[in-house]
Amino acid sequence: MALRRPPTRIELKADDVEEYDKIMKERKSLAEQLAMKEQTTKQKNAPNNTSDSFSFGVSPVSSQKKSAAERIGYHGPR
């Protein structure tokens, strides 16, 4: 028979809450900065004209399907 013990009690001080808020604000601002940086790099790398993406004979939809098939290990009919 197992002994039951009372639940562990965790007490937070005002300093702990302030530190938590500070850390969460820092993380949120870093995430926003990374998102902005990622967005700008995507815009720089994206073609300006949509007809350019089809000039290679591969549509973006088929390349997405190909990568999805590769991710799950599907090799198609042989």
Phi and psi in degrees as GROMACS dihedral restraints (atoms count N, CA, C in turn):
[ dihedral_restraints ]
;  ai    aj    ak    al  type     phi  dphi    fc
    3     4     5     6     1   -83.9    20    10
    4     5     6     7     1   144.7    20    10
    6     7     8     9     1   -83.2    20    10
    7     8     9    10     1   136.5    20    10
    9    10    11    12     1   -94.0    20    10
   10    11    12    13     1   134.9    20    10
   12    13    14    15     1  -118.5    20    10
   13    14    15    16     1   156.7    20    10
   15    16    17    18     1   -68.4    20    10
   16    17    18    19     1   150.6    20    10
   18    19    20    21     1   -61.1    20    10
   19    20    21    22     1   147.1    20    10
   21    22    23    24     1   -68.7    20    10
   22    23    24    25     1   134.8    20    10
   24    25    26    27     1  -104.0    20    10
   25    26    27    28     1   127.0    20    10
   27    28    29    30     1  -111.5    20    10
   28    29    30    31     1   122.5    20    10
   30    31    32    33     1  -104.1    20    10
   31    32    33    34     1   131.8    20    10
   33    34    35    36     1  -105.7    20    10
   34    35    36    37     1   137.0    20    10
   36    37    38    39     1   -98.2    20    10
   37    38    39    40     1   165.3    20    10
   39    40    41    42     1   -60.3    20    10
   40    41    42    43     1   -36.3    20    10
   42    43    44    45     1   -63.2    20    10
   43    44    45    46     1   -38.4    20    10
   45    46    47    48     1   -64.2    20    10
   46    47    48    49     1   -42.0    20    10
   48    49    50    51     1   -66.2    20    10
   49    50    51    52     1   -41.3    20    10
   51    52    53    54     1   -63.6    20    10
   52    53    54    55     1   -41.7    20    10
   54    55    56    57     1   -64.3    20    10
   55    56    57    58     1   -41.6    20    10
   57    58    59    60     1   -61.3    20    10
   58    59    60    61     1   -46.6    20    10
   60    61    62    63     1   -60.7    20    10
   61    62    63    64     1   -41.1    20    10
   63    64    65    66     1   -62.9    20    10
   64    65    66    67     1   -46.1    20    10
   66    67    68    69     1   -64.4    20    10
   67    68    69    70     1   -41.5    20    10
   69    70    71    72     1   -66.0    20    10
   70    71    72    73     1   -37.5    20    10
   72    73    74    75     1   -64.9    20    10
   73    74    75    76     1   -41.5    20    10
   75    76    77    78     1   -62.7    20    10
   76    77    78    79     1   -45.2    20    10
   78    79    80    81     1   -63.6    20    10
   79    80    81    82     1   -40.5    20    10
   81    82    83    84     1   -65.9    20    10
   82    83    84    85     1   -41.9    20    10
   84    85    86    87     1   -66.9    20    10
   85    86    87    88     1   -37.9    20    10
   87    88    89    90     1   -64.7    20    10
   88    89    90    91     1   -40.7    20    10
   90    91    92    93     1   -64.2    20    10
   91    92    93    94     1   -40.4    20    10
   93    94    95    96     1   -65.4    20    10
   94    95    96    97     1   -40.1    20    10
   96    97    98    99     1   -63.6    20    10
   97    98    99   100     1   -43.4    20    10
   99   100   101   102     1   -64.4    20    10
  100   101   102   103     1   -39.1    20    10
  102   103   104   105     1   -64.7    20    10
  103   104   105   106     1   -42.7    20    10
  105   106   107   108     1   -63.6    20    10
  106   107   108   109     1   -42.6    20    10
  108   109   110   111     1   -63.9    20    10
  109   110   111   112     1   -42.8    20    10
  111   112   113   114     1   -63.8    20    10
  112   113   114   115     1   -40.0    20    10
  114   115   116   117     1   -65.1    20    10
  115   116   117   118     1   -41.7    20    10
  117   118   119   120     1   -68.6    20    10
  118   119   120   121     1   -37.0    20    10
  120   121   122   123     1   -68.6    20    10
  121   122   123   124     1   -35.9    20    10
  123   124   125   126     1   -65.5    20    10
  124   125   126   127     1   -39.6    20    10
  126   127   128   129     1   -67.5    20    10
  127   128   129   130     1   -36.6    20    10
  129   130   131   132     1   -69.1    20    10
  130   131   132   133     1   -37.6    20    10
  132   133   134   135     1   -83.3    20    10
  133   134   135   136     1   -18.3    20    10
  135   136   137   138     1   -73.7    20    10
  136   137   138   139     1   140.2    20    10
  138   139   140   141     1   -69.1    20    10
  139   140   141   142     1   144.8    20    10
  141   142   143   144     1   -74.4    20    10
  142   143   144   145     1   -33.1    20    10
  144   145   146   147     1  -111.0    20    10
  145   146   147   148     1   129.1    20    10
  147   148   149   150     1   -69.0    20    10
  148   149   150   151     1   -22.8    20    10
  150   151   152   153     1   -69.5    20    10
  151   152   153   154     1   -23.1    20    10
  153   154   155   156     1   -65.2    20    10
  154   155   156   157     1   -33.8    20    10
  156   157   158   159     1   -68.8    20    10
  157   158   159   160     1   -23.8    20    10
  159   160   161   162     1   -94.9    20    10
  160   161   162   163     1    -2.7    20    10
  162   163   164   165     1   -69.4    20    10
  163   164   165   166     1   -19.6    20    10
  165   166   167   168     1   -90.0    20    10
  166   167   168   169     1    -1.4    20    10
  168   169   170   171     1    85.0    20    10
  169   170   171   172     1     6.4    20    10
  171   172   173   174     1  -122.0    20    10
  172   173   174   175     1   121.7    20    10
  174   175   176   177     1   -82.4    20    10
  175   176   177   178     1   152.2    20    10
  177   178   179   180     1   -60.7    20    10
  178   179   180   181     1   -31.1    20    10
  180   181   182   183     1   -67.4    20    10
  181   182   183   184     1   -44.6    20    10
  183   184   185   186     1   -67.2    20    10
  184   185   186   187     1   -33.5    20    10
  186   187   188   189     1   -70.0    20    10
  187   188   189   190     1   -32.4    20    10
  189   190   191   192     1   -68.1    20    10
  190   191   192   193     1   -40.9    20    10
  192   193   194   195     1   -65.6    20    10
  193   194   195   196     1   -37.8    20    10
  195   196   197   198     1   -63.4    20    10
  196   197   198   199     1   -45.1    20    10
  198   199   200   201     1   -67.5    20    10
  199   200   201   202     1   -34.5    20    10
  201   202   203   204     1   -66.7    20    10
  202   203   204   205     1   -41.8    20    10
  204   205   206   207     1   -64.3    20    10
  205   206   207   208     1   -39.3    20    10
  207   208   209   210     1   -65.7    20    10
  208   209   210   211     1   -37.8    20    10
  210   211   212   213     1   -62.5    20    10
  211   212   213   214     1   -36.8    20    10
  213   214   215   216     1   -92.4    20    10
  214   215   216   217     1    -0.4    20    10
  216   217   218   219     1    85.6    20    10
  217   218   219   220     1    18.0    20    10
  219   220   221   222     1   -84.9    20    10
  220   221   222   223     1   127.1    20    10
  222   223   224   225     1  -107.2    20    10
  223   224   225   226     1    -3.1    20    10
  225   226   227   228     1    82.4    20    10
  226   227   228   229     1   176.1    20    10
  228   229   230   231     1   -69.4    20    10
  229   230   231   232     1   141.1    20    10
